[in-house]
Amino acid sequence: MKEYLTLADIQEDLRAGDLTCVKLVDHYLQKIESNKHLNAFVEVYADEAKKAALALDEKIATQTAGKLAGLVIGLKDVLSLKGHGLQAGSKILQDYKAPFTATAVQRLIDEDAIVIGRQNCDEFAMGSSNENSSFGPVLNAADNTKVPGGSSGGSAVAVQAGMCHASLGSDTGGSVRQPAAFCGVIGVKPSYGRVSRYGLIAYASSFDCIGPITKSIEDAALILEIMAGADDFDSTVSEKRVPSYSSLLMWKGNARIGYIREAVESTAISLEIRQQTLEMLNRLRAEGHEVTPVEIPLVDALLPTYYILTTAEASSNLSRFDGVRYGYRSSEATDLESMYKKTRTEAFGEEVKRRILLGTFVLSANYYDAYYTKAQRVRRLVREETDKFFESFDFLISPVTPTTAFTIGEKTEDPLQMYLADIFTVQANVVGNPAISIPNGVDDNGMPIGIQVMAPYFGEEKMLAFAHYLSGLNKKVAEEYDTNH
């Protein structure tokens, strides 16, 4: 079967009778089986997906199918699907079944998307390499010795290797965009409050966002459009009207683009990423856009602010996993206190324990003002500076990551080096703005490079249109290269 780039192509063949949903699901199931070694899926819903495909073929025949008919999607193992396993990549939730379906997932199902399985991720979405899962690491399809990025590594690899058409991931500090960059696919982090978080296992509640991973901007726009909007189950979700992103992808006029000089020209970034990013900026200048190097004060404080606040929220959110009501319980426990201690010690991984301890420390009475309160103040100041930036500019462009995908095990002994992988992505989560990662070439070893576009708060409409335009520019350059070589 041919590889489809967009859902529109799939639907065209479905309408023409050249393809059926049953054939499509069988194709993806075969791809999952042949790519088992990548460890992207932790559970595959084969029978269920086949049954849904059969029913959907009947709907297509009677022209009653929804907008997402033909979309076969995978879910990161932090999103609830009623009656199905939900573990957040952790031993502490072993054998747990979701009692309800996440709003974002339900909205896709209501438009006839087919869920094919749940995907591996860093435990409780804490990680930048997908090496922290109790199900074992995920491998990058472009080079099996490399990480896929995290925490939505399984979701990105599943799309990269054609095991499903799209995936849903979660992004707390770059967990959709960073693996998308490492795997050469598209990852969208919407504005905070654009998509309901109901049914998403919380890591850091004021940072977490659900976003799509796809091979085309068209599909990312359509999925986001259907997922987004008000929800009675989530008081933090916005009541704002959701634009028809998928029909507004035509970019017109010249953009005012800012980039942080140190972020693009620093020698700490790999040479190839630096070159590709500068080439794109020069290309945009040549196309008539205004491209300006800028300084954003407090940018150095982003990473510490992010890690202080997210670990504090994680410490609070993860206190519910204690072996009392559900999930894993230590068999060595002798009384209530030992049950708490042994259950959490045995079932949480090293990275999760590290972040819980750090978060508990910054929330402790003696250090609360010195760390947590100060970080909240810095967060507000960064938000103000970012808003000020967007008064003069349409977009902030940067690399997604300082390097391409690194070797498995390379950074596990040095958590600080691992945390630095998020240096370009955390700003969007700290301030709540939308951002997208799109492919921007490959390095000398053929490993994908991403470029990030960040937009004003609730500026998804313009961001997606501009990303679509950038993808077209990249395609044009690639075609010219092929013609000349």
C-alpha positions in Angstrom: 0.0 0.0 0.0 1.2 3.5 -0.8 2.2 5.8 2.0 -0.3 8.6 2.5 0.9 12.1 3.5 -2.5 13.6 4.3 -5.9 12.4 5.5 -7.4 14.1 2.5 -5.5 11.7 0.2 -6.8 8.7 2.2 -10.3 10.0 2.0 -10.1 10.5 -1.7 -9.1 6.9 -2.2 -11.8 5.7 0.2 -14.5 7.6 -1.7 -13.2 6.3 -5.0 -13.3 2.8 -3.8 -9.6 2.2 -4.2 -9.2 1.7 -0.5 -11.2 0.5 2.5 -10.8 1.3 6.2 -10.4 -2.5 6.8 -7.4 -2.6 4.4 -6.0 0.5 6.0 -6.2 -0.9 9.5 -4.6 -4.2 8.3 -1.8 -2.2 6.7 -1.0 -0.4 10.0 -1.3 -3.6 12.0 1.3 -5.2 9.7 3.6 -2.1 10.1 3.3 -2.3 13.9 4.2 -6.0 13.8 7.2 -5.5 11.5 8.4 -2.6 13.6 8.0 -4.2 17.0 11.7 -3.8 17.8 11.1 0.0 17.9 8.9 -0.5 21.0 6.6 2.3 20.1 3.3 0.6 21.1 2.7 -0.9 24.5 -0.7 -2.2 23.6 -2.4 -2.7 20.2 -6.2 -2.7 19.9 -6.2 -5.0 16.8 -9.7 -6.6 17.0 -11.3 -3.3 18.1 -9.7 -1.3 15.3 -10.8 -3.9 12.7 -14.4 -3.9 14.0 -14.4 0.0 13.9 -13.0 -0.1 10.4 -15.8 -2.5 9.2 -18.5 -0.2 10.7 -16.8 2.8 9.1 -16.7 1.3 5.6 -20.5 1.0 5.9 -20.8 4.6 6.9 -18.6 5.7 4.0 -20.8 3.7 1.6 -23.9 5.6 2.9 -22.0 8.9 3.0 -22.6 9.4 6.8 -19.0 9.2 7.9 -17.4 12.0 10.1 -14.7 14.4 9.2 -11.9 12.1 10.4 -13.0 8.9 8.5 -9.9 7.1 7.6 -7.7 8.6 10.4 -6.0 5.8 12.3 -4.5 7.3 15.4 -2.4 6.2 18.3 -2.6 7.6 21.9 0.3 8.3 24.2 0.0 6.2 27.4 -1.2 9.2 29.4 -4.5 9.7 27.7 -7.6 7.9 28.9 -9.7 5.6 26.7 -12.5 4.0 28.7 -11.9 0.3 29.6 -8.4 0.3 28.2 -5.0 0.1 30.0 -3.5 3.4 31.2 -0.1 3.4 32.8 1.8 6.5 32.0 4.8 4.2 31.3 4.9 3.4 35.0 4.9 0.3 37.1 2.9 2.1 39.7 -0.2 2.0 37.5 0.2 -1.6 36.4 -3.1 -3.3 35.3 -5.0 0.0 35.7 -7.9 0.5 33.3 -9.2 4.0 32.4 -12.8 4.6 33.8 -13.6 7.2 31.2 -12.4 8.7 27.9 -10.4 11.9 27.6 -12.4 14.7 26.0 -9.8 15.3 23.2 -9.8 11.6 22.4 -13.7 11.4 22.5 -14.0 14.3 20.1 -11.8 12.5 17.5 -13.7 9.2 17.9 -17.0 11.1 17.4 -15.7 12.2 14.0 -14.8 8.6 13.2 -11.1 8.4 14.0 -10.0 4.8 14.7 -7.7 4.3 17.8 -5.2 1.6 17.0 -3.3 1.4 20.3 -1.5 3.2 23.2 2.1 4.3 22.8 5.2 4.1 24.9 6.4 7.3 26.7 8.7 8.5 29.4 7.3 7.6 32.8 4.6 10.2 33.7 5.8 12.2 30.7 9.0 13.1 32.5 12.0 12.9 30.1 13.5 14.0 26.9 14.6 10.7 25.4 11.9 8.0 26.1 14.4 6.0 28.1 12.5 6.3 31.4 9.6 4.0 30.6 8.9 0.9 32.6 8.2 -0.7 29.2 11.8 -0.1 28.1 13.2 2.6 25.7 11.8 3.5 22.3 14.2 3.4 19.3 14.4 6.1 16.6 13.3 4.6 13.2 15.9 6.6 11.4 18.7 5.0 13.4 18.0 2.4 16.0 21.0 3.4 18.2 19.4 6.8 18.7 16.7 8.1 21.0 13.4 9.3 19.6 13.1 12.2 22.0 10.6 12.4 24.8 8.4 12.2 26.5 6.1 11.4 23.5 8.8 9.2 21.8 6.5 6.3 21.0 3.9 8.6 19.5 6.5 10.3 17.2 8.1 7.0 16.1 4.7 5.5 15.3 4.1 8.3 12.8 7.7 8.4 11.6 7.6 4.6 10.8 4.1 4.6 9.4 2.5 2.5 12.1 -0.4 4.9 12.3 -1.4 8.1 10.4 -1.2 10.4 13.4 -0.7 10.3 17.2 -1.8 12.3 20.2 0.9 13.3 22.6 1.2 15.6 25.6 3.6 18.6 25.8 4.7 19.9 29.2 8.1 21.4 28.2 8.5 20.2 24.6 7.3 16.6 24.9 5.5 16.8 21.5 7.8 19.1 19.6 11.2 17.7 20.7 10.4 14.0 19.6 8.7 15.4 16.4 12.0 17.2 15.6 14.1 14.1 16.4 11.9 11.9 14.2 11.3 14.3 11.3 7.6 14.8 11.8 5.3 17.7 12.8 4.4 18.3 16.4 2.0 21.0 17.7 1.7 22.4 21.2 -1.5 24.5 21.4 -2.0 27.5 23.7 -2.6 26.5 27.3 -6.4 26.2 27.6 -7.1 25.6 23.9 -7.6 21.8 24.4 -9.3 20.2 27.4 -7.0 18.3 29.7 -9.8 16.1 31.0 -8.6 12.5 30.8 -4.9 13.4 30.6 -2.7 12.1 33.5 -1.3 15.2 35.1 2.4 15.9 35.4 2.4 19.7 35.9 -1.1 20.9 35.5 -0.4 24.6 34.6 2.0 23.5 31.8 0.4 20.3 30.3 -1.1 20.5 26.8 -2.4 17.8 24.4 -1.1 18.1 20.9 -1.1 16.2 17.6 1.9 14.6 15.9 1.4 14.2 12.1 3.2 14.1 8.7 1.4 17.1 7.4 0.3 20.6 8.6 -3.2 20.0 7.1 -3.8 17.0 9.4 -2.4 18.8 12.5 -4.7 21.7 11.8 -7.8 19.5 11.3 -7.1 17.3 14.4 -6.5 20.4 16.6 -9.7 22.1 15.2 -11.8 19.1 16.3 -10.1 18.5 19.7 -10.1 22.2 20.8 -12.8 24.2 22.5 -14.8 24.5 25.7 -15.4 21.5 28.0 -17.6 21.3 31.1 -15.1 18.8 32.6 -12.1 21.2 32.6 -12.4 24.6 34.2 -9.0 25.7 32.7 -10.1 25.3 29.1 -11.0 28.5 27.1 -14.5 29.4 26.0 -13.0 31.2 22.9 -14.4 30.2 19.5 -12.2 27.7 17.7 -11.4 28.9 14.2 -11.5 26.4 11.2 -7.7 26.0 11.2 -7.8 23.5 8.4 -9.5 25.9 5.9 -7.3 28.8 6.9 -3.9 27.5 5.9 -3.2 30.0 3.1 -0.4 32.4 4.3 -0.7 35.9 2.8 1.7 38.9 3.1 5.0 39.4 4.9 5.6 38.3 8.4 7.6 40.1 11.1 9.9 37.4 12.5 12.2 37.6 15.5 14.9 35.2 16.5 17.1 35.2 19.6 20.6 35.6 18.3 22.3 33.5 21.0 19.7 30.8 20.5 20.5 30.5 16.8 24.2 31.4 16.6 25.5 29.8 19.8 28.4 27.3 19.4 26.6 25.2 22.0 24.2 24.2 19.2 25.3 21.6 16.7 26.8 23.2 13.5 24.3 21.6 11.2 21.3 22.8 13.2 22.8 26.3 13.3 23.3 26.2 9.5 19.9 24.9 8.7 18.2 27.5 11.0 20.2 30.4 9.6 19.5 29.2 6.0 15.8 29.2 6.7 16.0 32.7 8.2 17.9 33.9 5.1 15.4 32.3 2.8 12.6 34.1 4.6 14.5 37.4 4.3 14.9 36.8 0.6 11.1 36.1 0.3 10.5 39.6 1.7 9.8 38.9 5.3 11.2 41.1 8.1 13.7 39.0 10.0 15.3 40.6 13.1 17.7 39.3 15.8 16.2 40.2 19.3 16.9 39.9 22.9 14.4 38.6 25.4 15.3 39.4 29.0 15.2 36.6 31.5 15.6 34.0 28.8 18.5 32.4 30.9 16.0 31.9 33.7 13.6 29.8 31.6 15.0 26.4 32.3 15.4 26.8 36.1 11.9 28.4 36.3 10.4 25.5 34.4 12.1 22.8 36.4 11.3 24.4 39.8 7.6 24.8 39.0 7.0 21.6 37.1 8.7 19.5 39.8 6.6 21.3 42.5 3.4 20.5 40.6 4.6 16.9 40.0 5.2 16.4 43.7 1.7 17.4 44.4 0.0 15.6 41.4 1.9 12.3 42.0 1.0 12.1 45.7 -2.2 10.2 44.6 -0.2 7.2 43.4 0.4 5.4 46.7 -0.8 1.9 46.4 -4.0 2.5 48.5 -6.7 2.6 45.9 -5.4 1.3 42.5 -2.3 0.2 40.7 0.8 -1.4 42.2 1.1 -2.2 45.9 4.3 -3.6 47.5 4.0 -7.2 48.7 6.7 -6.3 51.3 4.5 -3.9 53.2 3.9 -4.6 56.9 1.9 -1.5 57.9 0.4 1.6 56.4 3.6 3.7 56.4 5.8 0.9 55.0 3.1 0.3 52.3 3.4 4.0 51.2 7.2 4.0 51.3 7.8 0.6 49.7 5.1 1.0 47.0 6.5 4.3 45.8 10.1 3.2 46.1 9.6 0.0 44.1 7.2 1.3 41.5 8.5 4.8 40.6 11.5 5.1 38.2 14.6 7.0 39.1 13.7 10.2 37.1 10.2 10.4 38.6 11.7 10.0 42.1 14.2 12.7 41.3 11.6 15.1 40.3 9.2 14.3 43.2 12.1 14.9 45.6 13.1 18.1 44.0 9.5 19.3 43.9 8.9 18.4 47.5 12.1 20.3 48.5 11.1 23.5 46.7 7.7 23.4 48.3 9.1 22.8 51.8 8.4 25.5 54.4 12.1 26.7 54.6 12.6 27.0 50.8 9.1 27.8 49.5 9.7 31.6 49.1 13.3 31.2 48.0 12.4 28.8 45.1 8.7 28.3 44.4 7.5 31.9 45.0 10.5 33.4 43.2 10.0 31.1 40.2 6.3 32.1 40.0 7.4 35.8 39.9 9.9 35.0 37.2 7.2 33.2 35.2 5.0 36.2 35.3 7.9 38.5 34.1 8.8 36.1 31.3 5.1 36.1 30.2 5.1 39.9 30.2 8.4 40.0 28.2 7.0 37.5 25.7 3.7 39.5 25.3 5.8 42.6 24.7 7.8 40.8 22.0 4.6 39.8 20.2 3.5 43.4 20.1 6.2 44.0 17.5 6.5 40.5 15.9 4.3 37.9 14.5 6.5 34.9 15.2 9.6 33.8 17.2 11.7 31.3 15.3 14.3 29.0 16.9 15.8 25.6 16.6 13.7 22.9 18.4 16.7 21.2 19.9 20.4 22.0 20.4 21.4 18.7 18.8 19.9 16.0 16.6 18.8 12.7 18.2 21.6 11.5 20.5 22.7 7.9 21.2 20.7 5.8 23.7 22.4 5.9 27.1 24.5 8.9 26.2 22.9 11.4 28.7 21.3 9.1 31.3 24.1 9.6 33.8 23.9 13.4 33.6 20.4 14.7 34.2 21.5 18.3 33.7 22.6 17.5 30.1 19.3 15.8 29.5 17.4 18.8 30.8 19.3 21.1 28.5 17.6 19.2 25.5 14.5 21.3 26.4 16.2 24.7 26.3 14.3 26.0 23.2 10.9 24.4 23.9 10.2 25.3 27.5 9.4 29.0 26.9 6.1 28.2 25.1 5.0 26.1 28.2 6.2 28.7 30.8 4.1 31.4 29.1 1.3 29.3 27.6 1.8 30.2 24.0 1.4 27.9 21.0 4.4 26.5 19.2 5.0 24.0 16.3 8.0 21.9 15.3 8.3 21.2 11.5 11.1 19.3 9.7 14.0 21.4 8.5 16.4 19.0 6.7 18.7 16.4 8.1 22.3 16.4 9.4 25.3 14.6 7.8 24.2 11.3 9.3 20.7 11.6 7.9 19.1 12.4 11.3 16.2 14.8 11.2 16.4 18.5 12.2 13.4 20.6 13.3 12.6 24.3 13.3 10.2 25.8 15.8 7.7 28.6 15.3 6.1 30.2 18.3 3.1 32.5 18.0 1.1 34.9 20.3 -1.3 33.4 22.8 -4.2 31.8 20.9 -2.4 32.5 17.6 -2.7 29.0 16.3 -4.5 30.1 13.1 -1.6 32.3 11.9 1.0 29.9 13.2 -0.4 26.9 11.3 -0.8 28.9 8.1 2.8 30.2 8.4 4.1 26.7 9.2 2.3 25.4 6.1 4.0 28.1 4.1 7.4 27.2 5.6 6.8 23.5 4.7 6.2 24.6 1.1 9.4 26.6 1.1 11.3 23.5 2.3 9.7 21.4 -0.3 10.6 23.9 -3.0 14.3 23.9 -1.9 14.4 20.1 -1.8 13.0 19.9 -5.3 15.5 22.4 -6.6 18.3 20.4 -4.9 17.1 17.2 -6.5 17.0 18.9 -10.0 20.5 20.3 -9.6 22.0 17.0 -8.4 
